[in-house]
Amino acid sequence: MRGNIPQFEMIAPKTLSEALSRLKSEPGVWRPFAGGTDLMVVLEAGQLVHRRYMSLWGLSGLNHIEVSKDQVSIGALATYSDLIADPVIAAEFPNLVSAARETGAIAIQNRGTIGGNIANGSPAADTPPSLLVYGASLELISTSGVRTVPYSEFHTGYKKNILRPDELIHRVLIPRTSGGFRHYYRKVGTRKAQAISKVCFAGVIRTEGARILEARMALGSVAATPVRATATEALLRGREVSTALVAEAQASLSREISPIDDIRSNREYRLKVAANLLSEFLSGPSAG
């Protein structure tokens, strides 16, 4: 059942200031609309409940990728194609490029935005696990000013977050501290391409011989929000990779995630796949 377009209203502010003022004066009335790649699927199914939208597409200054000595700043309207094409992101944050390449077809990559992917809050989204392992922060903006929060604190539940009604995601900030790490990204879906993930795994690891100096890992589609596996990371730190350690880490990871049965997969399959991906991450040469 398709949505009835005349039932919906969309406005298109000309400036960021105008958009923020509207959100401030009419809190909860206008839902921000970026690339629309997630919302249009719901519209096509006739399940789009909210009726009034504010298009942010084309607002100047929100799609830039800027590089400084210490961090990379990604505007909320930067598309997946923008991420793929950026040389610094490709060199230093290959998991993010892999996630962008895994997101739909080229038409979706040209339209879908990193800010929209985050704000939509799907636990199956492709970019959040990579953002978690790279220690990303979000810059949130309103007429009151700007506040910066760790991305790990943004999601509070299924499709819930800390964003206030008068705020927008302004930029994604990623520290340039990934040097010396091996990067790993895998998405498991029904097909090799254009599929929603059953399990998504991103990780970075730094070793000295067989000893793990530091490991970070995050998963999607295994809980109500993307999950950073901090307990398993702590278990691995300072230890040498072995069959016994992999088994111990797999048991730890199974306690940190809480997958469910749904239309795409089931709990047991997701637990098994997550364990297999962890083993591959610890033993394999690279990813990205």
C-alpha positions in Angstrom: 0.0 0.0 0.0 1.5 3.3 -1.1 1.4 6.5 0.9 -0.9 9.3 -0.4 1.5 12.1 -1.3 -1.1 14.9 -0.8 -1.4 14.0 2.8 2.2 15.1 3.4 3.7 18.6 3.6 7.4 19.5 3.1 9.1 22.8 3.5 12.7 23.7 2.3 14.4 26.3 4.4 17.0 28.3 2.4 19.5 28.5 5.2 20.6 26.5 8.3 19.6 29.4 10.5 16.1 29.4 9.1 15.8 25.6 9.6 16.9 25.9 13.2 14.6 28.8 13.9 11.6 26.8 12.6 12.5 23.8 14.7 12.8 26.1 17.7 9.4 27.8 17.2 7.5 24.7 16.3 9.1 21.8 18.2 8.1 18.4 17.1 6.1 19.6 14.1 8.7 19.3 11.4 10.7 16.2 11.0 14.1 16.7 9.3 14.4 15.1 5.8 17.9 14.6 4.4 18.5 12.1 1.6 15.1 10.4 2.3 16.4 7.0 1.4 15.0 5.4 4.6 11.8 7.5 4.7 10.8 6.8 1.1 10.8 3.0 1.8 8.3 3.5 4.6 6.3 5.9 2.5 6.1 3.3 -0.3 4.8 0.8 2.2 2.1 3.2 3.4 3.5 3.2 6.9 4.9 6.8 7.2 3.1 8.2 10.2 4.6 11.7 10.5 3.1 14.1 8.0 5.2 17.3 8.0 8.8 17.3 6.9 11.6 19.8 6.6 14.0 19.2 3.7 17.7 19.9 4.6 18.9 18.8 1.2 21.1 21.4 -0.4 21.7 23.5 2.7 25.2 25.0 2.2 27.9 23.9 4.6 26.4 20.6 5.7 28.0 18.3 3.1 31.6 19.3 3.4 34.4 16.9 4.5 37.2 18.9 6.2 40.5 17.6 7.4 42.6 19.1 10.1 45.7 17.8 11.9 43.8 16.1 14.6 40.4 15.1 13.1 38.2 14.7 10.1 34.9 16.6 10.1 32.1 15.1 8.0 29.1 17.3 7.4 25.8 15.6 8.2 24.6 15.8 4.6 27.8 14.2 3.2 26.6 11.2 1.1 28.0 7.7 1.0 29.5 8.6 -2.4 31.3 11.5 -0.7 32.8 9.2 1.9 33.9 6.7 -0.8 35.6 9.4 -2.9 37.5 11.2 0.0 41.2 10.2 0.0 41.8 10.7 3.7 38.8 8.7 4.8 39.8 5.9 2.3 43.4 5.9 3.7 42.7 6.3 7.5 39.1 5.0 8.0 38.7 2.2 5.4 35.9 0.6 7.5 33.8 3.6 6.9 34.4 3.4 3.2 33.5 -0.3 3.2 30.3 0.5 5.0 29.4 3.2 2.5 30.0 0.8 -0.4 27.7 -1.8 1.3 24.8 0.6 1.6 22.4 0.0 -1.3 23.1 0.6 -5.0 24.9 3.6 -6.4 21.7 5.7 -6.5 21.3 5.2 -2.8 24.9 6.0 -2.2 24.6 9.2 -4.1 21.5 10.3 -2.1 21.9 8.7 1.4 23.6 10.8 4.0 25.7 9.9 7.0 23.6 12.2 9.3 20.4 10.6 8.1 21.8 7.1 8.6 22.7 8.0 12.2 19.4 9.9 13.0 17.2 7.2 11.5 18.5 4.9 14.3 18.2 1.5 12.6 20.3 -1.1 14.5 21.0 -2.6 11.0 22.5 0.6 9.6 25.9 0.1 8.0 28.0 3.0 9.1 27.4 3.1 12.9 29.7 0.2 13.9 32.6 1.8 12.1 31.9 5.2 13.7 31.9 3.5 17.1 35.3 1.8 16.6 36.8 5.0 15.3 35.7 6.9 18.4 33.5 9.4 16.5 31.7 12.3 18.2 28.6 14.2 17.0 28.2 17.9 16.8 24.6 18.8 17.5 23.4 22.3 16.6 20.4 24.5 17.6 19.6 28.2 17.9 21.1 27.9 21.4 24.5 26.9 20.1 26.5 23.7 19.6 27.1 20.7 21.8 29.4 17.8 21.1 28.7 14.3 22.4 30.4 11.0 21.9 28.6 8.9 19.3 28.6 6.0 21.8 26.1 8.1 23.9 23.8 9.1 21.1 21.4 6.1 20.8 19.3 5.4 23.9 17.0 2.6 22.5 15.4 1.3 19.3 15.1 4.4 17.1 15.6 6.7 20.1 18.3 9.1 20.7 19.4 12.2 22.7 18.6 14.7 19.9 16.3 17.5 21.2 13.3 18.6 19.0 15.1 21.9 18.2 18.5 20.2 17.2 20.0 18.8 14.1 23.1 16.7 13.6 25.6 19.2 12.2 28.9 17.2 11.8 30.5 13.9 12.6 34.0 14.3 14.1 36.5 11.5 13.9 39.9 11.7 15.6 42.9 10.9 13.3 44.2 8.2 15.7 43.7 5.0 13.6 47.4 4.8 12.4 49.0 1.4 13.2 45.7 -0.5 13.3 44.5 -3.3 11.1 41.0 -2.6 10.0 38.2 -5.1 9.6 34.7 -4.8 8.2 32.2 -7.5 7.3 28.5 -7.3 6.6 26.5 -10.5 6.4 23.2 -10.3 4.5 20.9 -12.5 2.4 22.8 -11.4 -0.7 26.2 -10.1 -1.4 24.9 -6.6 -2.3 21.8 -4.4 -1.7 20.7 -6.3 1.4 19.9 -5.2 5.0 22.4 -6.8 7.3 21.8 -9.8 9.4 25.0 -9.0 11.3 27.5 -6.2 10.7 30.9 -6.2 12.3 33.6 -3.5 12.4 36.9 -3.7 14.2 40.3 -2.3 14.5 43.3 -4.0 16.1 46.9 -3.2 16.9 49.3 -6.0 17.7 52.9 -6.6 18.6 53.7 -10.0 17.3 51.0 -12.3 18.6 50.1 -9.9 21.4 47.1 -7.7 21.2 47.9 -4.1 22.2 44.4 -2.8 21.6 41.3 -4.0 19.9 38.0 -2.2 19.3 34.9 -3.8 17.8 31.3 -2.9 17.3 28.3 -4.7 15.8 25.0 -3.9 14.2 21.8 -6.0 13.9 22.5 -7.7 17.2 20.7 -5.4 19.7 18.3 -2.5 19.7 21.2 -0.1 19.0 24.7 -0.6 17.5 26.9 -2.2 20.2 30.5 -1.5 21.1 31.9 -4.7 22.7 33.9 -3.1 25.4 34.1 -6.1 27.8 35.4 -8.3 25.1 37.9 -5.6 24.1 39.2 -5.5 27.7 39.5 -9.3 27.8 41.7 -9.2 24.7 44.0 -6.4 25.7 47.6 -7.5 26.4 47.0 -11.2 25.5 48.3 -13.3 22.7 46.0 -14.6 20.0 45.3 -18.3 20.4 42.5 -20.8 19.9 41.7 -20.7 23.6 41.6 -16.9 23.6 39.3 -16.7 20.5 36.9 -19.1 22.2 37.0 -17.1 25.4 36.4 -13.9 23.4 33.5 -15.5 21.6 31.8 -16.4 24.8 32.3 -12.9 26.1 30.8 -11.4 22.9 27.8 -13.5 23.2 27.1 -12.0 26.6 27.4 -8.4 25.2 24.9 -8.7 22.3 21.2 -9.5 22.4 20.0 -10.4 18.9 16.4 -11.3 18.2 14.4 -13.3 15.8 12.9 -11.3 13.0 12.0 -11.5 9.3 15.6 -11.4 8.2 17.2 -13.9 10.5 17.1 -15.5 14.0 18.9 -15.1 17.3 20.9 -18.3 17.1 22.2 -17.6 13.6 23.2 -14.1 14.5 25.1 -15.3 17.6 26.9 -17.9 15.5 27.8 -15.4 12.7 29.0 -12.8 15.3 31.3 -15.4 16.8 32.6 -16.4 13.4 33.3 -12.8 12.5 35.1 -12.2 15.7 37.3 -15.2 15.0 38.1 -13.9 11.5 38.8 -10.5 12.9 41.3 -11.8 15.4 43.0 -14.2 13.0 42.6 -12.6 9.6 45.2 -10.4 7.9 43.0 -7.3 7.1 39.6 -6.1 6.0 38.2 -2.8 4.8 
